[in-house]
Amino acid sequence: MNYIRLKSNLHQASLDNRLQYNPEIIELYLSEQDLLQPSLIRERIRQLRELGIRVYLHHPPKFRGGYQDMLSSDADVRAYYHQSSELLADICREEQAKCVVHAHYTDTESGRGVTKERTQQLREEIRQVLSYARDVFVWEDSIEGLFCYANPYLIEQLIAPLELPLNVDVSHTFIGFRGDNAKLREVLEQTQPYAVYYHLVDSMGLEHDSLPLGQGKIDWRMVKPLVDGKDFIFEIHLGADHTDCTPMVESAHYFQQLQTDSQASS
């Protein structure tokens, strides 16, 4: 296990940059425009799988310039969410991949107004998407709103009843609790039965800063034993055209060399 688990787009230059490090996992971040080329998505998955790399896709975050929200009052936004999810479910099922999906992002209708009733409404909307292909989607949390772990109803009213497969974004959870490592640990423990995938990225806990591991305030010695053994990537913010993945690779090295409390005492 080399812990080289990276994010990319579909551009061959980005993939070539990452392939030099012999990654175990690559997550392909998709745009609305990418979904107009399903054959290219399939080609990239096959290219990586032939090299023995596990592949995750990432559902497009935007539609017509705005962030996606399953409960949007705009019928076109909701229709696109379902159409794009169904397309990606078909691709993943046929190409043996998985897909990260967000129920909503920040600055959307579901990013505010948390109530038990709206959490239940979101649960039923997710239930519809699960009907396309339950086994390929992993659901990622936001930093605020209904699908944020700071929502006290999220696990009991939505995740547990659906036995929902999760992608826990460690930094999103940390930010959602305003930089509280104790709360982060609690969520990582509570979601163990459902989490199959993680985004590992550091943060100062105040905003979506996407820092390399070790540059923020997340307690990685606490996190490592709770995520080790499952799939994850290092989802670090990249500059310029996102081709150079060096900050992700450096984070992988940091994580690999990290001595946890249990290791130190053994």
Secondary structure, DSSP 8 states (H G I E B T S, - for coil): ----EEEE-S-HHHHHHHHTT--SEEEEE--TTGGG-HHHHHHHHHHHHTTT-EEEEE--SEETTEE-BTT-S-HHHHHHHHHHHHHHHHHHHHHT-EEEEESB-TTSGGGS---HHHHHHHHHHHHHHHHHHTTTEEEE--SSSTTSTTSTTIIIIIIHHHT--EEEEHHHHHHHTTS-HHHHHHHHHHTTTTEEEEEE-B--SSS---B-TTSSS--HHHHHHHHTTSEEEE-----TTS---HHHHHHHHHHHH---HHHHH-
